């Protein structure tokens, strides 16, 4: 994969890195930036290993989730402050406020980490097959878990 192809793929799917990062950073902006940088570094270092067996989006989800889960398991919080490029900062500032989205994120934040990751992939439009591939479970299990997560979110919203 060339540097230009990697940059294009990252620009096309960087939103998913933020979704995964948001799940694990729990609203801590500095932790989100650190996790985002770690995910990009892991994607960059493994770009030559990407064989194209799955979609770039699925590959990025897998690397991002594995990065986030690994850091979470180790509970390594060594902040490395490296500012985002100004262009990315501007994208973050330009995102309009949406109270429904914010409430959905708040409710999702109450879920266990694996459920968060799965529901974010579902919200982002990933197919059950893609989710199953990334999560390492069957497509049937994906459907069942999505249904159960929706029930949990509805119950949390009703409370």
N, C-alpha and C positions, 0 to 999 in steps of 0.2 A: 504494500500500500504506500503510495507516494505521500509526501507531506501535504500536498494540495488536496488529495483525496481525503486524508485524515481530517484536515481543517474543515472541509466541506461537510463531512459526516458529523463532526462535532457541532458545527453550527446548526445543522438540520435537527439534531437530536439532543442538544444541550439541555432542553427543558426537562428531559427525563432525569438528568443528573441532579437538577434542582429538586425534583419531586422525591427522589431517593434521599438526597441530602436533607430535605426538610423533614422527612420521616425520622431520621436518626439524630438530627441536630436539635430537635424540640424547640424551635424558635430562637435558638442562640445563633445570631448572625455570624459571629466570628467562627463558631464551630461549623456552620454551614459553608463558609468560605474555605476553611481548612479541609473539610471533607470533599468539597468540589475539586479543590486543587489535587488532592490525593487521588480522586477518581480519574481526573484528566491525566495525571502522571502514570497511573496504572494502565489506562487505555493507550497512552503513547508508548510505553515500554512494551506492551503486548501487541501492538498493531501489526507487527510482522507475523505473529502467530495466528492472526485472523485468516481463516481459510475460505470464508464465504459459505460455510455449510448452513448457516442461519442468516437471517437478515441482520444488517448492521445495528438496528434498533435492539434486537434480542441480545446480540453480543455485548452492546453497551450496557444494557440492563444487567446482564450477568456479571460483568466486570464491576459495575457500580455497586450492585448489591453485595458481591463478595468483598469489595473494599470496605463498604460501610459495616458489614457484619463482622469482618475481621477486626476492624478498629474498635467496634463496640465490645467484642469479646475480650479483647486485650485491655480495654478501658485505658487506652493510651491517649492522654490529652496533652500533647506537647504542641502548644500553639506556635505555628510558624506563620508570622504575619507577612503575607505577600498580597499586596492589593490587587484587586481585579482590574483588568484593563478598563479604561474610561468608557469604552463602548458597552461593556457588560454592565457597568454601574448604571449607565443611562437606561439600559433595557429594564433593569430592576426598578428604577425610579418611575419609568413611564407606564408600568403596569397599573391599570385602573383599579381602584378599590371595589371589591365585590363582597357585600356582606354575606351572601349565601355561600360563596366559595370559602370565605373565612370561617363560617360556622361549620361547613363540611370538614375543613382541615382540623378544626378544633375537636370535632367528634372523632375523626379518624385518628387523631393524636392519642385518644384514649384506648385505642386498640393495641393488642400485642404487635410487636415489630413485624413478624412474618405476615400477619393480616394486613398491616399498613402497606407493606411492599406489594402484596398481591392486589389490594384494592386500588392503589395508585396505578399499577400497570393496567388494570381493567378500565379505570377512568381515562387513562391516556389512549385507550383504543386498541390495546394489544389483544390479539386473539387468544382464545383459550389454549390453543396449541403453543403459541409463543410463551404464554405465562407458564404452561406446564414445562416447557423446555428450560426456561430460566430458573424456575423454582425446583425443578427436579421431581415433579409429581405427575400423576396422570391427568389427562384432560377431564376425566370424570371427577376427580378430586378437586380440580379447579372450579368446575361448575358448582359443586356442593359447597365449597368454601366461599365462593362469591355469594351464593344464596344466604349462607349463615352470617356472613359479614354484613350483608344488607339488613338482615333481621336485627343484628346487634346495633347497627347504626340507627335503625328506626326506633329501637327500644331506648337507646341513649338520647335520641332527639325528643322522644315523648316524656322523658324524665325531667 
